[in-house]
Amino acid sequence: MADSEHVEQRRLVQWFRQTFAGVRIFSIPNGGHRHLSVAAKLKAEGATSGVPDLYVPQWRLWIEMKRSTGGRLSKAQIDWIDYLTTVCGDDVVVGAGFDDAREKILEIAQKKG
């Protein structure tokens, strides 16, 4: 059975912080199940469906985590990825689990120097 997206993302953040000390990464807590009043409050504050899970400002890199098997992008996620790459010129990695995300981030890191 594949790890949950939460477990995959937690492993990735831990690895990233150990591997790239001094390069900041943070999560965008848009997903998850919440009480309706909390969800409404967050939406009013700007929470937006489809925004990738993680951001690395120094590299202008967004990371969308999925489970290693069975994870799919929503229409809102596809729209955000298109916007971030074509309009903003940022990089976006969609990681199918920890291992896939790690490999894609290592490729980006080589380009960024």
Order of alpha helices (4+ residues) and beta strands (2+ residues): alpha-beta-alpha-beta-beta-alpha-beta-alpha
